[in-house]
Amino acid sequence: MRRHYYISNDLDDLESIENELERSGITTPQIHVLSRDDMGVQQHHLHEVPSFMKKDIVHSTSIAALFGILGAVLVVSVAHFSGVTETVGWMPFIFLAVVVMGLITWEGGMWGIQRPNIHFKRFEKVLNAGNHVLYVEVKKDQEAVLTSVTDRHPRLQAAGTEDAATGLLIGMENGAHHFAKWAP
């Protein structure tokens, strides 16, 4: 999937764009509005970015997990090469390696809570100026639909694209939405 970013200062226009996109076959989980005006976004019934995703928790935790694995390997290596495992055994060092990995990974998540999402960091000045960021994640066959809708809104300013690895998540959200409609 590909994520397209747009900047606007008009929530009414963004509401209109979101409705047009949904009527054209782009589902609600593919559309998000990032804004400092959370109340305005809710009043316009826009699909806002969840607060969890506004922070860099996932990215920071992933990086910390790599360092945690390295720490665990270091603990096991020191135990092996020191020869202490022949007298004490492996179990305390395996346990210590798991604890080291878990603590470093957890600390990365705590670090990420304090930082803005790495994908949204570039929009800090735009958001602080009172603007809003619309981002839409589309498959290749939906690119033309997105372009068709956004071209009809001249005040909408394109702000870049990037690859998005959220196809599975969006598919699950769509499935849950269809199930909720179907279930009595």
C-alpha positions as a printed Julia matrix, in Angstrom:
184×3 Matrix{Float64}:
   0.0     0.0    0.0
   0.98    3.6   -0.51
   0.27    6.42   1.97
  -0.57    9.85   0.51
  -0.38   12.94   2.72
  -2.33   16.16   2.21
  -2.5    19.41   4.18
  -5.63   21.48   4.68
  -6.85   24.18   7.03
 -10.54   23.41   6.43
 -12.24   20.57   8.32
 -15.43   21.03   6.26
 -13.44   20.35   3.09
 -11.79   17.31   4.7
 -15.2    15.96   5.69
 -16.38   16.34   2.1
 -13.22   14.61   0.8
 -13.61   11.72   3.23
 -17.24   11.22   2.19
 -16.31   11.3   -1.51
 -13.5     8.8   -0.97
 -15.82    6.43   0.91
 -18.47    6.67  -1.83
 -15.73    5.89  -4.37
 -14.76    2.63  -2.63
 -11.94    3.67  -0.31
 -12.85    2.38   3.15
 -12.85    4.37   6.38
  -9.82    2.53   7.87
  -7.78    3.77   4.9
  -8.5     7.44   5.69
  -7.12    9.36   8.68
  -7.0    12.98   9.79
  -4.18   14.14  12.04
  -4.94   17.38  13.83
  -4.38   19.27  17.06
  -8.12   20.11  17.0
  -9.44   16.76  18.23
 -12.85   18.2   19.06
 -13.25   19.69  15.58
 -12.28   16.37  13.99
 -14.9    14.55  16.08
 -17.6    17.13  15.33
 -16.99   16.67  11.59
 -17.17   12.86  12.0
 -13.71   12.42  10.51
 -11.67    9.27  11.06
  -8.97   10.56  13.38
  -5.57    9.05  14.01
  -5.79    6.98  17.22
  -3.76    8.54  20.03
  -1.66    5.35  20.2
  -0.54    5.96  16.61
   0.31    9.62  17.26
   3.22    8.44  19.39
   6.31    6.53  18.26
   5.63    3.49  20.43
   5.72    0.82  17.71
   8.84    2.14  15.98
  10.8     2.74  19.21
   9.81   -0.63  20.66
  10.92   -2.41  17.48
  14.33   -0.78  17.54
  14.72   -1.44  21.27
  13.77   -5.1   20.71
  16.8    -5.46  18.41
  19.03   -4.02  21.12
  17.31   -6.31  23.63
  18.19   -9.34  21.51
  21.79   -8.14  21.33
  21.82   -7.75  25.12
  20.44  -11.27  25.54
  23.08  -12.67  23.18
  25.75  -10.81  25.15
  24.55  -12.34  28.45
  24.52  -15.86  27.01
  27.91  -15.35  25.33
  29.57  -14.09  28.51
  28.12  -17.05  30.42
  29.34  -19.5   27.8
  32.86  -18.12  27.37
  33.44  -17.58  31.1
  32.76  -21.26  31.74
  30.47  -20.51  34.67
  27.67  -22.54  33.04
  29.59  -25.74  33.84
  29.14  -25.15  37.57
  25.91  -23.16  37.81
  24.11  -24.38  34.7
  22.39  -22.5   31.89
  19.03  -21.73  33.49
  19.99  -18.55  35.45
  21.67  -17.07  32.37
  18.8   -17.9   30.05
  16.44  -16.28  32.55
  18.74  -13.23  32.82
  18.92  -12.99  29.01
  15.11  -12.98  28.76
  14.86  -10.33  31.49
  17.5    -8.14  29.81
  15.73   -8.44  26.45
  12.34   -7.64  28.0
  13.56   -4.64  29.97
  15.37   -3.07  27.03
  12.34   -3.6   24.78
  10.0    -2.16  27.41
  12.25    0.86  27.87
  12.1     1.48  24.11
   8.31    1.57  24.32
   8.49    4.05  27.19
  10.82    6.21  25.13
   8.39    6.06  22.19
   5.46    7.28  24.32
   7.32   10.56  24.77
   8.02   11.15  21.09
   5.77   11.92  18.1
   5.33    9.18  15.51
   8.3     9.17  13.16
   5.96    9.37  10.15
   4.19   12.46  11.5
   7.17   14.32  12.93
   7.67   16.29   9.73
   4.19   17.78  10.12
   4.75   19.29  13.58
   5.04   22.89  12.31
   2.04   22.48  10.03
  -0.08   21.09  12.87
   1.1    23.76  15.32
   0.03   26.4   12.76
  -3.55   25.12  13.01
  -3.6    23.02   9.86
  -4.71   19.41   9.52
  -3.06   16.46   7.78
  -5.16   14.0    5.8
  -3.53   10.75   4.91
  -4.99    8.04   2.77
  -3.53    4.55   2.34
  -4.41    3.05  -1.03
  -3.62    0.03  -3.16
  -2.29    0.54  -6.67
  -5.72    0.02  -8.21
  -7.17    2.79  -5.97
  -4.62    5.47  -6.92
  -6.78    6.83  -9.76
  -9.81    7.15  -7.46
  -7.76    9.08  -4.91
  -6.34   11.4   -7.56
  -9.8    11.98  -9.03
 -11.23   13.02  -5.66
  -8.3    15.14  -4.49
  -8.06   17.0   -7.82
 -11.58   18.35  -7.2
 -10.37   20.12  -4.05
  -7.89   22.85  -4.99
  -7.32   24.0   -1.4
  -5.97   20.55  -0.53
  -2.18   20.63  -0.68
  -0.24   17.44  -1.5
   2.44   16.78   1.13
   4.15   13.62  -0.07
   3.82    9.86  -0.22
   5.5     6.85   1.35
   5.14    3.11   1.44
   2.8     1.82   4.15
   2.88   -1.68   5.61
  -0.64   -1.47   7.0
  -2.5    -3.57   4.44
  -3.1    -6.43   6.86
  -4.3    -4.09   9.62
  -6.69   -2.3    7.26
  -7.98   -5.66   6.03
  -8.68   -6.74   9.6
 -10.48   -3.45  10.37
 -12.6    -3.83   7.23
 -13.42   -7.42   8.19
 -14.44   -6.4   11.7
 -16.62   -3.62  10.29
 -18.37   -6.02   7.87
 -18.84   -8.57  10.66
 -20.36   -5.91  12.94
 -22.82   -4.94  10.2
 -23.73   -8.58   9.58
 -24.05   -9.69  13.22
 -27.48   -9.26  14.78
